[in-house]
Amino acid sequence: AQQQDLDFARTYVEWTSEARYGSPLVDHLPLEAGIPTPKEVLGYHVGAPKTLTYYSDILRYYRALAAASPRVTVETIGRSDEDRELVVVWISSEENITNLDQNRAKLAQIADPRGKSDSDIRELIETTTPQYHLMGGLHSGETGPSEMLMELAYRLTVETSPLITEVRDNVIVSITPVADPDGRDRNVDWFYRGLDMAAAAAEREAEEIDTAEEADTTETAVGGRGGRRGGARLPYWGRYVFHDNNRDINLSQLSMRAITDWYFTAHPPIMHDLHESLALLYTYSGGAPQNPNLDPLLFGELRFFSNWELSQMTKWGMPGVYTHAFMDGWSPGYLGSVAYNHNGMMRMYETQSGRDVDLDSLAAAELEEERAAADSASSGGGQASARGRGAGGGRGRGATPTGRGGGQDREWYRGIAVPDDGVRKFTRRNNTNYMQTAVLSALQLTSMFPNLVIENFYVKTRNAMRAGRAEAPHGYVLPVQRDMTRVVTLINVLRAQGIEVGMLTERLQLEADTLPAGSYVIKLDQPYGRLAKNLLERQDYPDA
């Protein structure tokens, strides 16, 4: 048996508000001689209260891990708008890392199988290792994913359990630690500013009053957004854009362009974008309305993964996991959409942000509330506890409406309902536990069916090319016109997405039109023909 980090085990129990907010996948941390844990580089375990990690320190940890283990390598993929280095971290077995370039070449052939025979395709499916790409830190105020990914990377590198060993052998994991490093550092600055302001406010209050009562001791900061005493939410984090860096279909931001450009060097069949917002973990299942330009197979795959995660986490008694009624499968404009735009699978979580919770004070406050409620009931007031599903105490925005009104505890897409105090008890460690447990479950499923992941990647590409040949329209033409600058802008957007664009070398006479030489032609019988159609046709979103 592997030696375990006893200090981690102690803090795990201390920082996890209740046992049900963790799982046997993450309640331990193995030790491996010569390979540094996050604490040995950063000075603290992931999920520590009142603690966030600057981007330079995140990179420092991954480089220390890569220097210590042949199972890890770090690839530089570009620079951010403010000139921070952008990287992808690769983790797998030593053999898979050694053969990484060959595997990338095989994935490129599956992404564009033109000219390959059936036997060639069968061999590729049988010999290619699926790549599962994880992205954190796209929305910089959602600080938990970038913390969790460091611990996940370490666990995948050193743990020898059957589950992790099978993942290492059968899957290549790649990680974007922080998709927007510029915004990350601003949010970490703002977070620590909030803590400093809260400490100063507490000192002033202590000077002004003689009692030790505090009106706000149970919670100081949520995510990276500051606390009640920490001032308002960070007013901006990107140099040019805010939350809508995840809507940058034109790839105007350097970080978004770099990640997209990297995609075409790797062709991961699965890209998984980690976000924070809702209680307690939503795993995207491709809800309606579904864009008809996306392969129906995609929506079967999404449910396959999300239902597996739901069943695993429900098995371990983890409340608040659900799979439906948050996000649809329509827009091609999300950063993670680069996967399903190009015949892969985009996955996404929304996890409740972690809070800095004084669990002792919270328990005392809850006891006082229960006593007050009991006193009120015994006196005939009938007043129930103030805790519940409101914004201050329980389920955030409430359960998702399903046609029978909100607030349902049991639905086909939800396992265990969010406890009344689930949100306000959700610590930073809880946040790490939930995301990491779900991700490990997804990686486990991938490792169980590696050939299926590769085969489906191929089938969606094959279907896209067949649709371009068999179904109208078969292509689009952008004719020569007075203002070609706008046409060229559009063509460059298409080419940035890997779409092939040709040009007429001589005039073409059709039944109704004459197309002059120099007109641009986009055929749809190409691997990314469905994306071209999606971007060029008139959109008819079903609002009803």
Summary of the structure (lengths in Angstrom):
residues: 544
radius of gyration: 25.3
end to end distance: 57.6
largest distance: 91.6
contacts: 1811
relative contact order: 0.13
helix: 44%
strand: 14%
